[in-house]
C-alpha cells in the first residue's frame, strides 16, 4: 500500500517579520510495518529546512527563514 500526506500551514503576523524559525512535528513514523520511500518538503518562502530533534527528542522539520515576510 502506498499513500501520500499533504499538510498546509498558514501564518500571519501583525508586524513585519525579518527572520523566523518554524518546527513541524510531521515526520513519518518508520517501523516494522512501514518504511518511508520518499519525502518532499517545500515552503512558499523557499527557506532552507533540515531534519532535527526538538527539546522533547521528537523528530521535526526545522525551517529557518531569513527573508522579510
Secondary structure, 3 states (H helix, E strand, C coil): CCCCCCCCCCCCCCCCCCCEEEEECCCCCCECCECCCCCCCCCCCCCEEEEEECCCCCEEEEEEECCCC
